[in-house]
Amino acid sequence: MDLRQLEYFVAVAEERNFTRAAERVHISQSGVSAQIRQLERELGAELFDRSGRTATLTVAGKAALEHARAALAAAGAVGEAVGEVTGLIRGRVTIGMVIGCTITPLFDALAAFHGAHPGVEITLLEDTSDRLAEGVRTGGLDLALIGAAGSAPEGLESLTIINEGLVVTVPPGHPLAALPQVTLRDLDPYPIVCMPPGTGLRAVLDQACAAQGRQPMIALQASAADTIAGLAARGVAVGVLSDSMAAHHRDRLAVRPLADVDIPALLALVWRAGHGPAARALLAHARRAFTGR
């Protein structure tokens, strides 16, 4: 076996899909499949169950995954160790970003990092916050910008970027627009459009409703704030967003706070301790971009 096969194996395991894994490692799907088959022959066991729509790890695949990650990390550490001595940082960093995010300081951090360390390969992935946090935990991601309910995920280092409450968005003529603030009970008669499960905003809404024993009428789900605002503006459903997301649409929407939801919605940068020099350098640029320090 070689490191390339292990890289493809880890990519398929994390993406749960051969096509997405091929896009991630920049080769054809047939090339990934052939290398995984060769690895399976060498190991004498199938690593993936291919019978469903997603590629799921077999028992043998689960046993091999952490060792494969460790082997790739060890190989990367060789170049990083030399880089620290010579002052030239090389390697790869993988960043996660919650779907639909348009927080420009992250882009500023990536641009500054790339300018300072052009020898480092940068990969940027979008996903739900839950999957991004898990990717950081397992080592598939070096750091990620995620949404969370109340606090950042346990077991990870974090820097909170935004901490705010939920609001509802409706057209100016909507009955809820006549109220100075809205409660979850007030939402009962109306269909809602909000973020999907796995996002920080949805976790806040679900937890608040569960605490009151309420079951909101969630009719539509969208990952982009602009989509939620657009549907709300057309009267299709009551939009639920964070305060900063709704701020861009106050010219066409009435925005009212959800008064009885006291769980804050967070946008946070998360990472694991003990990274190599490339990830540490990227984290330093990200801290500077978000905090000015």
N, C-alpha and C positions, 0 to 999 in steps of 0.2 A: 504494500500500500504506500501511497505518497501523500504529501500534505494537500495537494490539489483535490484528491478524492475525499479527504477529511473535510476540507472546506465546503465541497459540494454537499456532502452528507449533512453537515451542520446547517447549511442554508435551506435544504429541503425540510429538515426537522423543524426549523424555526418558522418557515413560511407555510408549512403543511401543504405545499403545492409545488409541483415540478416546474410549472411555467413561471411562477413568481420567483422561484429560486434561480432559474436560468437568467431571468432579467437582472437579478441581484448580482450574480457573478459574471454577467456579461458574456455568456456563451449560449449556444442553442439548447433547447430543451432536450433534444436527442443526445447531445453531448453530455449533459448532466446525467441523463438516464443511463447512458452507456458506462460512465465512470462509476455510478452507484452500483450497477450490476456487477462490474468487475470487482469492486470492493466486497460485495456480498459473496462472490465466488471465493475470494481470498480468505474471507472470514468463515465461510461455510455455513452461513445463516442469512435469511432475509432480514433486512433492517426496517423495511416499511411494509405495511399492509396497503396494497394498492386497490383493494376491492371497492372502496367508497369514493366519494367525490373529493375527499382530501387524503393526503398521504399521512397516515398515522404510524407512529413508531411501534414496532413489534417489541416483545420482551427483550430480544437481543439488541434491538435498536436503542431502547432506553438504557440498557447496560453500557452501550458503546458511546452514548452521546457526551457525557461529562468527560470521558477520557479523550474523545476527539477534540472537545473544546480546550482541554488542558494542553494537548499536544500542539494545537494551533497557537495558543497563548505562549507556550514555551518557545516555539519557533519565532514568534514575533518579538519576544523578549531579547533574543540574541541581537537582532538589529537595533533594538531600542537601547540595549546596554552599550553597544558600540557608539550609538548616536550621542548618548549622554557624555561619553568620554571625549568625543570629537566635537561636540557642540552642535551637531547636525541631527535634527529629529527626523526620523523616517517612520514608516509603518502605515497604519490605517486607523481611522476613527469612524465609528458608526453612531449617528445621532438619530434619535427618534423625535417626532413632532406630532402632536395630536392633529387629527384630520380637520382641515378647515381653518387652521391657525394662520393668522396674518400678523403675528407679533414681530415687527421688523428688527428689534435688537438682536434676535437670534440670527437673522441674516447678516447683520453687521458683524456679529462675532465670527461667523463662518468666513466672511470675506477677509476680516483682519487676520484670522488664523491662517487662511490659505496664503495670504501675502507674506506672512512671517515664516511659514513652514511649507513651501511648495512641494517638498518631497513626500508629504503625508497624503495618502489617498483618503478622501472624505466621502462617506456614504450617508445619505439622508433618507429616512423612511417615515412614512405616515401610517398611523394606525390609531385604534382606540386607546384611551389612557390606560385601561386595565392591561392590555397586551403590551404596551410600551413599558409599563412598570415591571411586568414579568420579564421582559427582555433585558432590562437593566439588572434585575436580580440574578438572572441566569448567565449573564455575561455576553449575551448577543448584542447588546447596545452598550456603548460607553456612557452616554447620558441621554436624557430625554426631557422634552418639555411636555408636561401632562396637565390635565385637569384632575382635581380631586375634591372630595367632599369633606370639609371640616379640617383635615390635616393631611400632610403628605403621607404616602404609604410607609408603613413600618419597615424597618430594616434597611432603609436607604438614606443617604445624605440628601439634603434638599435646600433649595433657596426659593422662598415664596416670592413670586413676581406680582401677582394680583390676589387680593382677598376682598371679596365683595358678596353682596346678596343677590337673590333672584328677583326678577321683575316679570310682569306680564305685559305684552304688547298687543294693542287692539286698534282698529281704525277709530278716528275721533268720534264718530257717531255711535259707537258700541256702548251698550249699557254699562260695562265695566269702566268705561272712560269717565263716567259721571262720579265715580268713587275716588276719594283721595288716596286710598290704599286698598289692596285686595287681599282676601284671605283664601286659603285652600277651599273652604266651604263655598265661597263665591264662585269658584270655578266649576262646581258640580254640574250645572246645566249645560256647559259648553264643551265642544270638542277642543282638544289641545294639540298643538304642534310643538315638538321639542326635540332635543338631542336624543340619539339612540342609547340603549344600554351600553355600558363600558366607558361612557364619558363622565367627566366630573360633574357637569351640570345635571345630567340625568340621575346620578347617584344622589345628589342633594335633594332633588325633587322626590325621588322614590323613598328616601329615608324619612323626609318630612311627612309624606303622605302615610307611610307605614306607622309612624309615631302617633298619628291621629286616627288610624284605622280607616283611611279614605282610599278610594280607588278612582283616580282621575280617568276621564275619558280621553285617553291618548289615541287620537285618530291618525296622526301623521308624525313621521320622524325624519329628521334631516341632520346631516353632520355640519352643514354650513350655516352660520348665523344669518347671512344674507337670504338664504332660502326660507328660513323660518320667518324672518321679517317680511319677506315678499308675500308669503302665504297669509300671514296675519293681516297685512295691509289690504289684501283683497277680501278679507272677511271669511276666509276658508276655515280658520280655526284661531283660537287664542294662542299667541306665541309665548313661550317661556324661554327667557334668555338671562344672561348675567347683565348687570347694570352697564358695564363698559361696552358690551356687545350691542345693547339697545341704543346706546348714546348716538351711534351713527345714523339712526333711523328716526330720530325725534321730529324731523321735519314732516313725516307722513304718518307717524304712529303716536298714539297716546301710550305713555309708559307709566306703569303704576307698580310700586314695590309690593312684593308678597310679604305682608306684615308678619305673618305667623310662621315664617320659615327662618329660623335663627341659625341654621347650619351654613357657614360661609362656603362659597364656591371659590376654590383656589386654582390658580395657574402657577405651577411650580416647576423648577428645574431639578431633576433628581439624578443621582449617580451613586456608584458604589465607591467605598474607600479603597485605596491600594492600587490605583491605576498606574499605567506606564507613563513615560514622559509625554507622549503625544496627547493622550487623553487629559493629562494634567494641564498641558499648555492650552488645550481647547477650553477646558473649564475656566482657566484664568481669563481668557478672552470673553467667555460668556458672562462671568461675574462682572467684568469691567463694562460690558455692553449694557447689562441690565441695571447695574447699581451706580455706574459712573466712577467706581473705585478700582 
